[in-house]
């Protein structure tokens, strides 16, 4: 299956077509997170720091080196609502990384409704055509990260 094609607001207040990340010859990781969720904050911190030793495998290092694109789609703010621009700015301020765009889900929660699978954060990996490569499985909720661990850094 393919990633939904919609425009989302980023941390700069711009509307971005997620398919702008396609066709670059890189895997695209999509992280469905909530502002109030501790593991969501943990992985954002690890990615922003490029920290391969934070318990999240090679993902942070691959993103930090530009080997894999990572986008965070925030589905809920601390009030359980769609994040505002201010929420996105605060998240980016807490986890600054010029390689990681931070988006708010649509008003109708299109990405959370189609991608959230059992818990926050839910992470997927898509190929350069934004076709699904890895996502949660019955045996491995973080199967997308397991997949990223098979990639070589700097390949």
Helices and strands as residue ranges (DSSP letters): E 7-9, E 15-17, G 18-21, E 27-34, H 38-49, H 59-64, E 68-76, H 85-94, E 100-104, H 110-115, E 122-126, E 132-134, H 143-148
